[in-house]
Amino acid sequence: MAEAKAEPPIAEGDLVELKGLTGARNLNGRRGRAVKYVKKDKRWAIRLESTGEVVKAKIANIEILGAQILDGTPTERDTSVPLDFNVGDRVECLNYHTIGVSGPKFEAGTVAKHWHREESWPRGLYAAYLVQLDNGVRLHCKNSESYIRNSEMPPVTIQFKVGGYVMCKLGDVLVVDGTGRKFVKVESDSDTNWEVGLILEANSDWLETGKYPYLIEFHGRCLKFWGTAANMKECTALPVRGKSSKLRFKIGQRVDCCSLGGGWVKGTIVDTMYEDASILGPNGVHPYQIQLDTPEQGQSHIMAPADGDGCIRKSTTPCPECFICCDTECDEENLIVRECACKGDKDGFVHVQCLVRLAKTKFKDLQKKYPDEDDPLHHNSVETNYDRANPFEQCLTCKANFSFGGHCHVALLKECISIYSEEDDLDSCQTALKSIIKWCNVLIQEGKFEDAKVLLFQKLRVFRRFVRDAENDGIDTRFFNDTLVELLNCLACAHEKTKMLVWMKSTLDEALSLSVNAEGFSTSHLPMYMTKAELVRYTFLTGDIGCALAGAEALLLEARSTNAHVREMLRLCAPLNSLSGDKERCLEQFAEAAKIEAGCWGEGSPHVQSTTWLINRIRDGVNIKCVYRADSLVSWDWFTFT
């Protein structure tokens, strides 16, 4: 059969490598993405990854490296291409954010913008569409039927007013059992999941701003809601209440709350419009999060599901004393909180600003103690064998780290970053480096992925310039790779959260090459393990569980040979073995991890209890799925149960 009539064996979007070129030998070995087959030239157009340039090559000069990855990585450059869908059109889009949790599927949404780009993207790259899905997710969609197609779903309605009652068809229902309150998904075609709700907020500019169209109060929670004629209708049985969406209480106010046991407990409001998807489900909101004066049933914080006297009311009891200034005054600008491990009735409560001032004082003391050190905090930790608490991270009384993402942690981290804001030499200043990475992890936890990427790219540019200047001065810069690897690993995490897997892979490949090329590094080097573990995760996300398991088991063997990070690698392998059908090996690996944990922290430690709980759940035959967390060695928190 003639070549012109042959079916090209390559698909648009395939990752390929050029080979055997004689006229442009400099392109041999270059990687790129297949754009389209040009029939008149009998060649494929390939967009090179390194430069974005489009070149044409015969099939004989192209090696397929992998199939198209349907993810969020932008690839489009020509904004003059006509688009099929207008802003405001109803469409169905491939929700690639479900990669790794369930298979990507098409979901209904509305086109919000054409030719969108983010600040962190390489110059000239765009997404043809910015689409707002009906579940609140915003997607960057390519101009391809693989990503976007027409939808017959009715449009999102904005006809209902604040204070009115509506009937809404929800995707989950509230279940109360022995493990507590939780929301469980139900089949979308079920007629039993219609609930009455009260509209607290309505936003007519939801598509332009990215905000939700409605905030509706249901039994047990409030919910951000994208209502259409198919899932929302007026409830005529109840009169319009005209209730204001304005909350009665502010952050810092003292309240009495209905407790988990049914009584009333005292506390301080520390957050409003609080979201926790693990409890409330996607788009679930509670009006208040309250820090209790005395923990109840092991919980230091509870949530108020409604802003009413039956759930929360004003308290006349003063706040616990700040252990630094002994004052009880508390407001939104200067909260009194307890976010460490202190357990007494009055121990650990502190004004956030008092804590910041204490940390600054301790830092000045260290500067006087070590006048020749650029990084007195890190130097003091090393000098004292890490026995002394870092005032920007830990409680000076109980020595425990402040809760990640809590008021103390964030305020102290901001202050530490401001102290080291002009520090470019991240390699010699470990405190500056760690603070940047921790702050990016906070941004990632808050869903501010773009802010994290912009900051990381900025620091990478600065540090690479520093390394380049050092090379020009004849300095051996291989040992600076450690810092680059840590920044790249954090950037790969941000790419994963936005499901830009192509960029995640290239970032991790660069990090791994720097780890391997740095002579003098121990094979137990922590950043290298982080990189390799994340490459295992990338393989899993692309659907190859077998290859991911092989990589994880190889990493476990490497860890055993150096007796470093064995526990973490066991916890990396075990879930993959379970997903691959080898339940017994999964249980063996978790049991070995529990034994290591008992030797390090004791039989009754939270680590052992957590692993033992996992083992029992797996033995009971509970189904599992894999999810992601950004604050552990291997950045995985595999187990949630269905």
N, C-alpha and C positions, 0 to 999 in steps of 0.2 A: 504494500500500500504506500502511496506517495506520502511524503512527510507532511505536505500541506493538508491532507485529509486525515491524518492520524490524530487521535485524541491525545492532547498533551497530557503526560502523566503527572504534571505538576498542578497544584491547585493554588488559586489566588490566596496570598497570605502565608504560604509555606516558607519556612526558614530554610535558606539554601546557601551553598558555598560555591564560588566560581573556581573552576579548575581547567587545566589544559589549554588556556588561552595563549595564542602565539603572537597576535598583534598587540595585545595589551597585557603583557606578562605581569605588570605591576598589580593587576587586579586579581591574580591567582591567589586563592586563600581568603579573599574578602567574603564576608558574610552579608546577607541582605534578605529582603522579603520579596517574594514573587508578586508583582503588581498586576500584570495581565499578559496574555499571549497575543503578540502582534502578528496576525496572519500574513500580511503582505511581506513582512521581513522574515517570517518563519523563525522567529526568536521570541524569547520571553523578556519582558521588561523587568529588571531587578532594581529595587531601591536599596542602595548600600547602607548598612547600619552606621558605618563610621562617618560618612559625609552627607548622607541623604541624597546623593546623586543617583539618577536613574540611568542604568546602562542596559544594553540588550545583549543577550547571549543565546547560543544554540542550546538545545536540550542536552547535547553531548558534553557541553562544558558546564553543566549544572549538576550539583549533587544535593539531593534533598536531605536536610538535617532533621527536619521535624515538621509535623503538620501544623496548620494554623492554630494559634492559641487564641481562643475567643475570650479576650480579657479587656481591660480598660486602657491599655497602652495606646496613646494617640499615634497615628501614622500619616494623617492627611496634611497636605501642604497647599494644594491648589484650591483657593477659596472662590474661584470663578466657576467651579462646577455647579450646574443647576441642581437644586434639591427637590425631592418629590413632596416633602411635607412642609407646611407653613407653621409659623409660631401659633400655638393654640390648637393645632390639630391633635386629635386623639390617635395614639399609636400603640403598638405593642413592641417592647424592647427586650433584648436579651439581658436579664439581670445577672451580670457576671459577678456581682458581689456575693452570690450564693456558692461560688466555687469553694470547695473544701467542706461545705456544710451539707449541701445537696447539689444535684446537678443544675447547671444554669438553665433557666427556663424563661420563656417570654411572659412579660407582665404588662398590664395596661398602664399608660401614662399620658402625659401631655407635653408637646414640644414647647420648651421655654425660650430657646435661643438658637440661632444659627452661628456656625463657625466660632465656637467658644474655645478659649485657651486659658490656661492657668499660668501664673507668674513663674513657676518652677520648671515649666516645660522648655525644652530646647527651642531656640528661635526658629520660627517658621512652621511649627507644628500646631495643628488644630484638631478639634473634634467637630464633625459636621453638625451634630445636634447636641444640645444640652436638654435632657428630658427629665421631667419630674414625674416619677412613678406615683401611683395612688397609695403606696405604702410609705411615702416620705423619702425614699431613696432618690438621689439625683445622679443620673448617669451621663457619661460622655459617650455618645454613640457615633459609630462610623456610618458613612453613607453606603451601607451594604445591607442586602436582604438577610445576611447572617446576623445582623444586629437590630434592624428596625423594619417594621411592616405596619400596614394599615390595621386599625382596630375598629370594631363595630360597637365598642362599649360607649355608653352615653357619657357626656361631658361631666366634669366636676361641677356641682351646683353651688351657688353662693346666694340662694334665694332666702334661706332661713335666717332669722334675726336672733340677736342675743336675748336670752331670757325665755325663749320658746322651747317647748318640748318636742323631741323628734324620736322616731323609731329608727334604729340603725341595726344593720346586719353585721355582726362582728365575726372576726376570724378565730376568736378564742372565747372560752368561758372560764369563770372563776371556780376553782375547785379547792375545798378545804379538807385536808386529811391529816394524818398523824405527823406529816413533815411540815405542815404549815399551810399558808395561803399561796396559791400559784395559779397562773392562767395557762390553760391547756388548749392547743389548737383543735378546731373542729373542721369537719368537711365543709367546703364553701357552699355546697348545694343543700346543706341542712336547713330546715325551716324552724329549727328550735333555738337558733342563736340570734333572734331579734331582741334587742333590749331598748328600754326607754332611757333617754338621756336628756340632760338640760344643757343648752348651748351657753357656754360661758364667754366665748370669744369667737368672732367671725372676722376673717381677713380677706377683703375683696382683691387685694394685691398679692395674693399668695404665689402666683406663678412668677411674677417679676422678682419678688424678694426671697423666694425659697422657703417662706414660712408656711405653716399649715393653714388650710381654709377654715377649719373649725377646731375649737377646744371644747369638748363635751364631757360633762360630768355623768358617769354611770355609777352603778353600785360597785363600790370597792376601789374605784380609781377614776381619774380623768384620762381622756384619750385625745391625742391629735388625730383628726379624722378628715379623710378625703372622700366626701360624700357625693354619690351620683344617684340617678333615678333608680339604679338597681340595688343600692344598699342603704338608702336614706329616704325617709318620708315623714310628713308631718304627723304628730300625735295630737289628734283633736280631742281626745278624752281628757286632757289636762290643760288648764288655763295657762296663759303666758304669765310668768312670774316677774319678768323684768329684772332679774338678778344681775348685779354688776359683776364683771370679771375681776374687779379689783379685790385683792386679798385683804383680809381684816388685820393680819399681823405682818410685821416686818422681821427681817433677820435680826437677831439679837434680843428679841422680846421674850419675856418669860411667859410660859404657858403651862396649863395642866392638860394632860392628854389621856385619852382612853387607852389603857394598856392592853398588852397581849392577853393578860389574864382576866380582863374585864373591869379592873379597877381604874383609879386615876393616879397618874404619876407626874412628877414635876420635871421640867426640862427647859431648854433654851432652843429657840428656832435657829438653826445654822444654815438652812438652805430653803429656798422656795422653788416651786415648780420642779420638783426633784424627779429625776428619771433614773430607773434601774431596770433595764430590759430583762435581766435574769429573773426578776420578780414580777414586774408589771407587763412584760411582753413588749414588742416593738411599739414605739410611740406612746407608751403608757406614762402617765405623769401623776405624781401626788403633790397636792398644794404645799405641803411642808415636810421637811426632815427635821427631827428634833433630837438633840443630844440630851440624854437623861442624866439627872444628878446622880442616880444610883442605877447601875446596869440591872436589867430585868431579863431573866432566863438567858443570861450570857450575852445579851445585846446591849450595847452602849447607845445605840441610836434606834429610833423607830420612825415610822412615817404616818402622817395623818392623811387618810384617803379622801377626806372632804373638809371643806372650810365651814363647819357648822358647830354649834355648841354641844351637840351630841358626840362630837369627836375631839374637839379642841376648844379650850376656853382660856381667857386671860387669868394669869396667876399673880398673886400679891407677894409670893415668896421671892426674896432676893436671890441673885445668882451666887454660886459658890465663890469664895474668895480666890483671887489671883495669888498664887504662892510667892510672887515677886513683889507686887506693890500692896498686897492685902486689901485691895479695893474690890467692890462687888459691882461697880457700874459696868454695863455691857451694852454695846450697840453694834450696828452693822459695820462701822468703821474700825471697831476694836473689840472683837468677840472674846469672850472667855470660853475656852474649849479645853478638852482633855483628849489628846490623840497619841498618847504613849501607853506604856504598860503599867503605870502607877495605879494602885488598886484601892487605896484608902478612900474614905468618904470625901476627904478634902484634898488628897494628894493629887498632884498633876494638873489641876485646873490653873490656867494661865491666860492672861491677855496675849493675843497674838503679837501685838506691837511690843509688849514688854519682853516677849521671847526674842524678837528681832533685836531689840536694844541690848539684851544680854549677850547674844551671839556676836554682835559688833564689838562689844567690850572685850569679850574673850579673844576675839581676833586681834584687836589692838595689843592685848597682852602678849600674844604669840609673836607679833611683829617685833615687839621690844625684846622678847626672849631670843628670837632668831633673826637679828637685823640683816644678815647677809643672805637670807633665803628668799627666793622669789615666791615660794609656795609654802608658807609657814604651817598651814593646816595639814598638808600632806606630810611635811617633814616631822611635825609633832606626832602624827599617828605612827610613822615608821620608828621614830626614836623611842616611843613608849610601847612598842610592839603591839600597836593598835588597841591598847588597854584604855586609853583616854577617849571619851566621847567627842565626836565632832559637833560643836554647838550649832552648826548649820544643818545637821541631819538627825541628831539624837537628843533625847532628854538627858540632861546632865545628872538627873537623880537615878532613874532606872536603867539608863544606858540603852534603852530600846529606840529603834528608829521611829520617827513620827510617821503616821499613817500616810501611805503613798497617795498623793493627790489631795490630801486634807488641807485645811486652812494653814496649819503650822508648816507643813512640808512645802506648800507653794510659796508662802511669804518668805520663808528662810531661803528657799532656792532662788527666788527673785533677788534677794539682797546679796546672796553669794555671787550671782551672775553679774550684778552691778559692780561689785568690788573688782571682779576680774574682766570687766567688759572690754578693756583695752589690751588684754593679753592675747597676743598672736602666737606666741611660742607654746602651743598646746602640748607639745611633747615633754617639755620640762616642767610644765604647770599642770599636774594631774587634776588638781581641784577644778581648774577652768574647764578641762576636757570633760570630766565627770558631770559637772554642773550642766553643761550644754546638752549632753546626752540624756541626763535625767529630765531636764526641762522639755526636751523633744518627746520623751516618753509621756510626760504629763499632757502635752499638746495632743499626742496620738490618742491617749485615753479619753480626752475631751472631744475627740472627733475633729480636731483642727489639723488635719493631715497636711494641708497645703502650707500652713504656717511652719510646721515642723520641717517640711522639705526645703522651703525657702531659707530657713536658718541653717540647715545642714549644708546646703549648696554654698551658702555664703562662707561658712567656716572651712569647708573643703577648699574653696578657692584661695582663701587667706593662707591656709596651712600649706597648700601645694606651692604657693608663691614663696613661702618661707623655705620649703625644702629645695626648691629650684635655686634660690639665692645661696643656700648652703652648699649645693653641688657646685655652683660657680666658684665658691671659695675653696673648693677642694675637700670639703667635709664628706665623710662616708655617711650617707643618709639612710642606709638600709635599716637601721634601728629606729628610724622615725616611722617605719611602716606600721608599727603597732598602733599608733594614734590614728593613722589613715584607716586602718582596718576597723577600728571601733566606730569611727564616724560612718564608714560605708555600711557596716552591719545595721546601724540605726536607720540609715537611709533606706536600706532594703526592707526593713520592717515597715516603714511608711509606705513604700511602694506596694507591699503585700496588702496593707490595709485598704488601699485604693484599688487593689486587684490589677495593678500594672505589672503583670508577671514578667513580661519581656525585660523591663527595666530592673525588676527585682533580680532576675537571673544575671544580667550583665554586671550589676553592682556587686553581687556575691562572687562572680567570677573574678572581678578585679581584686576584691578583698582576699580571696583565696590565693591568687597569684602573688600578692604582696606578702602573705604569711609564709608561703612556700619559699619565696626568694630571699627571705631575711635570714641570713646565716646567724647562728648563735642562739636562735630561739629553741626552747625546749619543745619536744613533741607534745608536752602537756599544756602548751600555750593556750590560755583561755579564749582570746579572740578568734583563734583558728578553729577551736571547737564550736564556737558560736556560728562561724561561717559555714562550716561543714554541716552542722545540724540544720541550719536554715536552707541549705541546698537540698537536704533530704526533704524538708517541708515543701520546697518548690516542686520537687518531683512528685510528691503526693498531690499537690494542688493541680498539677497537670494531668492527673488521673492514673498515673503509673504506680500503684501501690506496691507491686512486686519489686520494682526498681528502688522505690523508696525504702522498703524493708531491707533489701540487700545493702544499700548504703548505710542504713542505721546499724545493722549488725556488724559491718566492717568498722564503723566508728566505735562500736562497743569493744571490739577486739583491740583496737588501737588504744582505747582508754585502759583496758586491762593490762596491756603491755607496759604502760607507764604508771599504772595505779593512780590515775588522776581522772576525776569527773566520771567515775564508773556509775555512781548512783544516777546522775543526770542522763547518761546514755542508756541505762536500763529503762528509765522512764520514757525515753525516746523510742526504744524498740518495742516495748510491751504493747502499746495500743496498735501499732502496725501489725504485730503478730495476731492480735485479736481480730482486726479487720480482715486479715488474710486467712482466717479460719483456724489458726493454731492457738486455741484457747489455753491449752496446758502450758505452752511456752510463755504466753502472756502472764499467766499466774505465777510461774516460776520466777520470771524477771521482776515482777512487782514484789514477790516475797523476798527476793535477794535485796531489792532496794530498801524494803522495810528493815531488814537486818542491818544494813549499813546505817540507816537513819537512827536505829536504836543505839548503835555503838557511838554515834556522834552526839545525839541529843537526848538519849534516854528512852526507855520503853513507853513512857507516858507522854512523850512529846507530841505536839500537833502534827508534825511530819509523819510519825508512825501511825497516829490515829487516822489521818487522811488516807494514807496508802492502804491501811487495813480495811477501811471503809470501801475503797475501790475494789479490793480483792473480794470482799463479801458480795458486793453488787454484781461483779462479773460472774462469780460462782452461782448466783441466783438466776443467771441467764438474762439480765436486763440488757436491752440493746443500747449501743453507744454510738455517739457521733463525735467528730473532732472539731474543736474550736480553737481560737487563738488568743494568746495573752502575751503582752509585750514586756513583762517585768521579771522574767526568769532566765536562767542560763540558756536554755534551748528555745525560749520564747513560745512554749507550747503548754496548753492546758487541755489535754486531749479529751477528757471525759465529761460529757454531759449525757444524760440518760433519757431515753424516749420510751 
